[in-house]
Amino acid sequence: QVQLVESGGGLVQPGGSLRVSCVASGNTFSNFAMGWFRQAPGKERELVATMTSGGRTMYADSVKGRFTISRGDAMRTRNLQMNSLKPEDTGVYYCAYTSRYYRDMYRYTGASTFDYWGQGTQVTVSS
């Protein structure tokens, strides 16, 4: 079992910045991918960004240039720095973890690829 603990999130005005973090613990693997998905009311869960243990990254087109995923001090930590936030970025942000390895990073865009999920943290962008 892998446990994911998220922190951060909150309420911010359009154009502002927020950071969310996730730490994985438990029976983790040496090769893995961790990332962030989000879900807005009435919509499907969608990929925001992911990073493999080797440092490869994948971003949703809607956040490229605004969001940055990075490792924390611990290898099994993922931070998501969100800048220039828009109201459409509002949603519950979930940390996700998988031990599956793919050469093609597009394989990490689907929620079904990930086996473990955090409890979610709310991000609201509103004036």
Backbone as JSON Lines, residues from 0, in Angstrom:
{"i":0,"aa":"Q","n":[0.84,-1.2,0.0],"ca":[0.0,0.0,0.0],"c":[0.87,1.25,0.0]}
{"i":1,"aa":"V","n":[0.38,2.26,-0.68],"ca":[1.05,3.55,-0.73],"c":[0.09,4.59,-0.19]}
{"i":2,"aa":"Q","n":[0.57,5.42,0.68],"ca":[-0.25,6.5,1.22],"c":[0.25,7.82,0.65]}
{"i":3,"aa":"L","n":[-0.7,8.66,0.29],"ca":[-0.39,9.98,-0.27],"c":[-1.02,11.04,0.62]}
{"i":4,"aa":"V","n":[-0.2,11.99,1.03],"ca":[-0.69,13.07,1.87],"c":[-0.45,14.39,1.15]}
{"i":5,"aa":"E","n":[-1.53,15.11,0.92],"ca":[-1.46,16.38,0.2],"c":[-1.51,17.55,1.17]}
{"i":6,"aa":"S","n":[-0.96,18.66,0.74],"ca":[-1.06,19.89,1.51],"c":[-1.08,21.06,0.53]}
{"i":7,"aa":"G","n":[-1.53,22.2,1.03],"ca":[-1.62,23.38,0.19],"c":[-3.02,23.56,-0.35]}
{"i":8,"aa":"G","n":[-3.14,24.35,-1.38],"ca":[-4.44,24.68,-1.94],"c":[-5.05,25.85,-1.22]}
{"i":9,"aa":"G","n":[-6.29,26.15,-1.56],"ca":[-6.98,27.26,-0.92],"c":[-7.68,28.15,-1.94]}
{"i":10,"aa":"L","n":[-7.92,29.38,-1.51],"ca":[-8.62,30.36,-2.33],"c":[-7.65,31.43,-2.79]}
{"i":11,"aa":"V","n":[-7.71,31.78,-4.07],"ca":[-6.82,32.8,-4.61],"c":[-7.57,33.56,-5.69]}
{"i":12,"aa":"Q","n":[-7.18,34.79,-5.89],"ca":[-7.79,35.6,-6.95],"c":[-7.2,35.24,-8.3]}
{"i":13,"aa":"P","n":[-7.93,35.49,-9.36],"ca":[-7.38,35.25,-10.71],"c":[-6.06,35.99,-10.89]}
{"i":14,"aa":"G","n":[-5.1,35.29,-11.5],"ca":[-3.77,35.85,-11.68],"c":[-2.82,35.54,-10.54]}
{"i":15,"aa":"G","n":[-3.34,35.0,-9.46],"ca":[-2.52,34.69,-8.3],"c":[-1.82,33.35,-8.43]}
{"i":16,"aa":"S","n":[-1.15,32.98,-7.34],"ca":[-0.36,31.75,-7.32],"c":[-0.71,30.91,-6.1]}
{"i":17,"aa":"L","n":[-0.57,29.61,-6.25],"ca":[-0.73,28.67,-5.16],"c":[0.24,27.53,-5.38]}
{"i":18,"aa":"R","n":[0.52,26.81,-4.3],"ca":[1.37,25.64,-4.39],"c":[0.71,24.51,-3.61]}
{"i":19,"aa":"V","n":[0.71,23.32,-4.21],"ca":[0.24,22.12,-3.52],"c":[1.39,21.12,-3.49]}
{"i":20,"aa":"S","n":[1.42,20.34,-2.45],"ca":[2.49,19.35,-2.29],"c":[1.91,18.0,-1.92]}
{"i":21,"aa":"C","n":[2.66,16.96,-2.24],"ca":[2.22,15.6,-1.96],"c":[3.42,14.76,-1.56]}
{"i":22,"aa":"V","n":[3.26,13.99,-0.49],"ca":[4.31,13.08,-0.04],"c":[3.76,11.66,-0.06]}
{"i":23,"aa":"A","n":[4.55,10.77,-0.66],"ca":[4.17,9.35,-0.71],"c":[4.95,8.58,0.35]}
{"i":24,"aa":"S","n":[4.27,7.65,0.99],"ca":[4.93,6.79,1.96],"c":[4.34,5.39,1.86]}
{"i":25,"aa":"G","n":[4.96,4.46,2.55],"ca":[4.48,3.09,2.52],"c":[5.33,2.24,1.6]}
{"i":26,"aa":"N","n":[4.71,1.3,0.96],"ca":[5.4,0.33,0.11],"c":[5.63,0.9,-1.28]}
{"i":27,"aa":"T","n":[6.48,1.93,-1.36],"ca":[6.73,2.57,-2.64],"c":[7.76,1.8,-3.46]}
{"i":28,"aa":"F","n":[7.88,2.12,-4.72],"ca":[8.75,1.43,-5.66],"c":[9.88,2.35,-6.11]}
{"i":29,"aa":"S","n":[10.95,1.75,-6.64],"ca":[12.07,2.57,-7.08],"c":[11.74,3.3,-8.38]}
{"i":30,"aa":"N","n":[10.94,2.69,-9.24],"ca":[10.47,3.36,-10.46],"c":[8.99,3.65,-10.3]}
{"i":31,"aa":"F","n":[8.63,4.88,-10.48],"ca":[7.24,5.27,-10.28],"c":[6.97,6.6,-10.97]}
{"i":32,"aa":"A","n":[5.73,6.98,-10.98],"ca":[5.33,8.3,-11.43],"c":[4.35,8.86,-10.41]}
{"i":33,"aa":"M","n":[4.51,10.12,-10.13],"ca":[3.58,10.82,-9.24],"c":[3.13,12.08,-9.94]}
{"i":34,"aa":"G","n":[1.89,12.42,-9.73],"ca":[1.41,13.62,-10.38],"c":[0.15,14.15,-9.76]}
{"i":35,"aa":"W","n":[-0.43,15.07,-10.47],"ca":[-1.63,15.77,-10.01],"c":[-2.72,15.7,-11.08]}
{"i":36,"aa":"F","n":[-3.89,15.36,-10.62],"ca":[-5.09,15.44,-11.42],"c":[-6.02,16.45,-10.75]}
{"i":37,"aa":"R","n":[-7.0,16.91,-11.47],"ca":[-8.01,17.79,-10.88],"c":[-9.38,17.41,-11.41]}
{"i":38,"aa":"Q","n":[-10.37,17.75,-10.59],"ca":[-11.75,17.46,-10.97],"c":[-12.63,18.64,-10.57]}
{"i":39,"aa":"A","n":[-13.26,19.21,-11.57],"ca":[-14.22,20.29,-11.34],"c":[-15.62,19.68,-11.22]}
{"i":40,"aa":"P","n":[-16.56,20.37,-10.57],"ca":[-17.91,19.83,-10.42],"c":[-18.53,19.48,-11.78]}
{"i":41,"aa":"G","n":[-19.04,18.28,-11.88],"ca":[-19.7,17.83,-13.09],"c":[-18.77,17.43,-14.22]}
{"i":42,"aa":"K","n":[-17.47,17.43,-13.95],"ca":[-16.51,17.08,-14.99],"c":[-15.7,15.86,-14.58]}
{"i":43,"aa":"E","n":[-15.06,15.25,-15.56],"ca":[-14.21,14.1,-15.29],"c":[-12.87,14.57,-14.71]}
{"i":44,"aa":"R","n":[-12.24,13.64,-14.0],"ca":[-10.92,13.91,-13.47],"c":[-9.93,13.99,-14.63]}
{"i":45,"aa":"E","n":[-9.1,15.01,-14.63],"ca":[-8.17,15.2,-15.72],"c":[-6.74,15.42,-15.21]}
{"i":46,"aa":"L","n":[-5.79,15.02,-16.03],"ca":[-4.39,15.21,-15.68],"c":[-4.05,16.69,-15.65]}
{"i":47,"aa":"V","n":[-3.28,17.09,-14.65],"ca":[-2.69,18.43,-14.62],"c":[-1.21,18.31,-14.99]}
{"i":48,"aa":"A","n":[-0.48,17.5,-14.24],"ca":[0.95,17.3,-14.51],"c":[1.42,16.05,-13.8]}
{"i":49,"aa":"T","n":[2.43,15.42,-14.36],"ca":[3.01,14.25,-13.72],"c":[4.51,14.23,-13.95]}
{"i":50,"aa":"M","n":[5.21,13.57,-13.06],"ca":[6.65,13.44,-13.17],"c":[7.05,12.03,-12.77]}
{"i":51,"aa":"T","n":[7.9,11.4,-13.6],"ca":[8.38,10.07,-13.26],"c":[9.54,10.15,-12.28]}
{"i":52,"aa":"S","n":[9.93,9.01,-11.74],"ca":[11.06,8.97,-10.83],"c":[12.35,9.37,-11.55]}
{"i":53,"aa":"G","n":[12.37,9.23,-12.89],"ca":[13.53,9.64,-13.68],"c":[13.51,11.1,-14.08]}
{"i":54,"aa":"G","n":[12.45,11.79,-13.72],"ca":[12.4,13.22,-13.98],"c":[11.66,13.64,-15.25]}
{"i":55,"aa":"R","n":[11.09,12.68,-15.96],"ca":[10.32,13.06,-17.15],"c":[9.0,13.65,-16.69]}
{"i":56,"aa":"T","n":[8.55,14.67,-17.43],"ca":[7.32,15.36,-17.04],"c":[6.3,15.37,-18.18]}
{"i":57,"aa":"M","n":[5.06,15.55,-17.78],"ca":[3.94,15.65,-18.72],"c":[2.98,16.67,-18.16]}
{"i":58,"aa":"Y","n":[2.55,17.61,-18.98],"ca":[1.61,18.64,-18.55],"c":[0.38,18.65,-19.45]}
{"i":59,"aa":"A","n":[-0.75,19.0,-18.89],"ca":[-1.93,19.27,-19.7],"c":[-1.67,20.55,-20.49]}
{"i":60,"aa":"D","n":[-2.19,20.6,-21.71],"ca":[-1.97,21.79,-22.55],"c":[-2.47,23.05,-21.85]}
{"i":61,"aa":"S","n":[-3.55,22.92,-21.09],"ca":[-4.17,24.08,-20.47],"c":[-3.32,24.73,-19.37]}
{"i":62,"aa":"V","n":[-2.31,24.01,-18.89],"ca":[-1.5,24.57,-17.8],"c":[-0.05,24.81,-18.19]}
{"i":63,"aa":"K","n":[0.31,24.41,-19.39],"ca":[1.71,24.6,-19.83],"c":[2.1,26.08,-19.77]}
{"i":64,"aa":"G","n":[3.28,26.32,-19.22],"ca":[3.76,27.69,-19.09],"c":[3.28,28.39,-17.83]}
{"i":65,"aa":"R","n":[2.32,27.8,-17.14],"ca":[1.79,28.42,-15.92],"c":[2.08,27.56,-14.68]}
{"i":66,"aa":"F","n":[2.02,26.25,-14.84],"ca":[2.23,25.33,-13.73],"c":[3.57,24.63,-13.89]}
{"i":67,"aa":"T","n":[4.19,24.32,-12.75],"ca":[5.45,23.59,-12.75],"c":[5.41,22.49,-11.7]}
{"i":68,"aa":"I","n":[5.69,21.27,-12.12],"ca":[5.78,20.16,-11.18],"c":[7.25,19.92,-10.87]}
{"i":69,"aa":"S","n":[7.54,19.63,-9.62],"ca":[8.93,19.44,-9.22],"c":[9.02,18.43,-8.09]}
{"i":70,"aa":"R","n":[10.23,17.91,-7.9],"ca":[10.49,17.06,-6.74],"c":[10.69,17.94,-5.51]}
{"i":71,"aa":"G","n":[10.31,17.4,-4.38],"ca":[10.64,18.07,-3.15],"c":[11.99,17.59,-2.64]}
{"i":72,"aa":"D","n":[12.28,17.89,-1.4],"ca":[13.53,17.43,-0.8],"c":[13.61,15.91,-0.76]}
{"i":73,"aa":"A","n":[12.49,15.28,-0.57],"ca":[12.42,13.82,-0.6],"c":[12.01,13.39,-2.0]}
{"i":74,"aa":"M","n":[12.58,12.27,-2.46],"ca":[12.31,11.85,-3.84],"c":[10.84,11.58,-4.09]}
{"i":75,"aa":"R","n":[10.15,11.09,-3.06],"ca":[8.75,10.75,-3.25],"c":[7.84,11.89,-2.8]}
{"i":76,"aa":"T","n":[8.25,13.09,-3.16],"ca":[7.46,14.29,-2.95],"c":[7.29,14.99,-4.29]}
{"i":77,"aa":"R","n":[6.1,15.48,-4.52],"ca":[5.85,16.24,-5.74],"c":[5.18,17.55,-5.35]}
{"i":78,"aa":"N","n":[5.75,18.62,-5.81],"ca":[5.18,19.94,-5.62],"c":[4.6,20.42,-6.94]}
{"i":79,"aa":"L","n":[3.51,21.13,-6.86],"ca":[2.91,21.74,-8.04],"c":[2.78,23.23,-7.78]}
{"i":80,"aa":"Q","n":[3.61,24.01,-8.46],"ca":[3.54,25.46,-8.36],"c":[2.61,25.96,-9.46]}
{"i":81,"aa":"M","n":[1.57,26.66,-9.04],"ca":[0.55,27.13,-9.97],"c":[0.56,28.65,-10.01]}
{"i":82,"aa":"N","n":[0.92,29.2,-11.15],"ca":[0.98,30.65,-11.34],"c":[-0.06,31.08,-12.37]}
{"i":83,"aa":"S","n":[-0.33,32.36,-12.38],"ca":[-1.3,32.94,-13.32],"c":[-2.61,32.14,-13.32]}
{"i":84,"aa":"L","n":[-3.11,31.87,-12.16],"ca":[-4.3,31.03,-12.03],"c":[-5.53,31.69,-12.63]}
{"i":85,"aa":"K","n":[-6.37,30.84,-13.19],"ca":[-7.61,31.26,-13.84],"c":[-8.79,30.61,-13.14]}
{"i":86,"aa":"P","n":[-9.97,31.2,-13.26],"ca":[-11.15,30.57,-12.64],"c":[-11.36,29.14,-13.11]}
{"i":87,"aa":"E","n":[-11.0,28.84,-14.35],"ca":[-11.19,27.47,-14.85],"c":[-10.2,26.47,-14.25]}
{"i":88,"aa":"D","n":[-9.25,26.94,-13.46],"ca":[-8.36,26.04,-12.73],"c":[-8.99,25.53,-11.43]}
{"i":89,"aa":"T","n":[-10.13,26.05,-11.11],"ca":[-10.82,25.65,-9.88],"c":[-11.2,24.17,-9.91]}
{"i":90,"aa":"G","n":[-11.0,23.51,-8.79],"ca":[-11.37,22.11,-8.67],"c":[-10.7,21.47,-7.48]}
{"i":91,"aa":"V","n":[-10.98,20.2,-7.31],"ca":[-10.28,19.42,-6.29],"c":[-9.05,18.81,-6.95]}
{"i":92,"aa":"Y","n":[-7.92,19.05,-6.36],"ca":[-6.65,18.57,-6.9],"c":[-6.24,17.31,-6.14]}
{"i":93,"aa":"Y","n":[-6.01,16.25,-6.88],"ca":[-5.67,14.95,-6.31],"c":[-4.24,14.56,-6.68]}
{"i":94,"aa":"C","n":[-3.51,14.11,-5.7],"ca":[-2.2,13.53,-5.94],"c":[-2.4,12.07,-6.32]}
{"i":95,"aa":"A","n":[-1.58,11.6,-7.26],"ca":[-1.72,10.22,-7.74],"c":[-0.36,9.57,-7.89]}
{"i":96,"aa":"Y","n":[-0.35,8.25,-7.75],"ca":[0.91,7.49,-7.78],"c":[0.71,6.19,-8.54]}
{"i":97,"aa":"T","n":[1.71,5.85,-9.35],"ca":[1.69,4.56,-10.03],"c":[3.1,3.99,-10.11]}
{"i":98,"aa":"S","n":[3.21,2.68,-10.08],"ca":[4.5,2.02,-10.28],"c":[4.67,1.57,-11.73]}
{"i":99,"aa":"R","n":[3.69,1.85,-12.57],"ca":[3.79,1.46,-13.98],"c":[4.83,2.33,-14.68]}
{"i":100,"aa":"Y","n":[5.6,1.71,-15.56],"ca":[6.61,2.43,-16.33],"c":[6.24,2.43,-17.79]}
{"i":101,"aa":"Y","n":[6.21,3.6,-18.41],"ca":[5.92,3.74,-19.83],"c":[6.96,4.64,-20.45]}
{"i":102,"aa":"R","n":[7.43,4.27,-21.64],"ca":[8.3,5.16,-22.4],"c":[7.5,6.35,-22.9]}
{"i":103,"aa":"D","n":[6.28,6.09,-23.32],"ca":[5.41,7.12,-23.87],"c":[4.72,7.85,-22.73]}
{"i":104,"aa":"M","n":[5.08,9.12,-22.53],"ca":[4.52,9.85,-21.4],"c":[3.01,10.05,-21.52]}
{"i":105,"aa":"Y","n":[2.48,9.97,-22.74],"ca":[1.03,10.13,-22.9],"c":[0.26,9.02,-22.2]}
{"i":106,"aa":"R","n":[0.94,7.91,-21.9],"ca":[0.26,6.83,-21.18],"c":[-0.07,7.25,-19.75]}
{"i":107,"aa":"Y","n":[0.56,8.32,-19.27],"ca":[0.3,8.79,-17.91],"c":[-0.82,9.83,-17.85]}
{"i":108,"aa":"T","n":[-1.49,10.08,-18.95],"ca":[-2.55,11.09,-18.93],"c":[-3.88,10.56,-18.4]}
{"i":109,"aa":"G","n":[-4.05,9.26,-18.38],"ca":[-5.31,8.69,-17.93],"c":[-5.31,8.37,-16.45]}
{"i":110,"aa":"A","n":[-6.41,8.67,-15.8],"ca":[-6.52,8.42,-14.37],"c":[-6.41,6.93,-14.05]}
{"i":111,"aa":"S","n":[-6.82,6.09,-14.97],"ca":[-6.79,4.65,-14.72],"c":[-5.37,4.1,-14.62]}
{"i":112,"aa":"T","n":[-4.39,4.87,-15.08],"ca":[-3.0,4.44,-15.0],"c":[-2.49,4.45,-13.56]}
{"i":113,"aa":"F","n":[-3.1,5.27,-12.74],"ca":[-2.62,5.48,-11.37],"c":[-3.39,4.62,-10.38]}
{"i":114,"aa":"D","n":[-2.64,4.02,-9.46],"ca":[-3.21,3.05,-8.54],"c":[-3.57,3.63,-7.18]}
{"i":115,"aa":"Y","n":[-2.89,4.7,-6.8],"ca":[-3.11,5.26,-5.46],"c":[-3.42,6.75,-5.59]}
{"i":116,"aa":"W","n":[-4.3,7.18,-4.69],"ca":[-4.78,8.56,-4.75],"c":[-4.79,9.19,-3.37]}
{"i":117,"aa":"G","n":[-4.52,10.5,-3.34],"ca":[-4.69,11.23,-2.11],"c":[-6.15,11.59,-1.89]}
{"i":118,"aa":"Q","n":[-6.4,12.26,-0.79],"ca":[-7.79,12.6,-0.44],"c":[-8.29,13.82,-1.19]}
{"i":119,"aa":"G","n":[-7.4,14.56,-1.8],"ca":[-7.79,15.74,-2.57],"c":[-7.71,17.01,-1.76]}
{"i":120,"aa":"T","n":[-7.38,18.1,-2.43],"ca":[-7.32,19.41,-1.79],"c":[-7.99,20.42,-2.72]}
{"i":121,"aa":"Q","n":[-8.79,21.29,-2.15],"ca":[-9.58,22.23,-2.95],"c":[-8.73,23.42,-3.36]}
{"i":122,"aa":"V","n":[-8.82,23.75,-4.64],"ca":[-8.23,24.97,-5.18],"c":[-9.36,25.78,-5.8]}
{"i":123,"aa":"T","n":[-9.54,26.99,-5.32],"ca":[-10.6,27.86,-5.83],"c":[-9.98,29.16,-6.31]}
{"i":124,"aa":"V","n":[-10.26,29.49,-7.56],"ca":[-9.76,30.73,-8.14],"c":[-10.97,31.61,-8.42]}
{"i":125,"aa":"S","n":[-11.08,32.66,-7.64],"ca":[-12.26,33.5,-7.72],"c":[-11.96,34.88,-7.18]}
{"i":126,"aa":"S","n":[-12.61,35.87,-7.76],"ca":[-12.46,37.23,-7.25],"c":[-13.55,37.53,-6.23]}
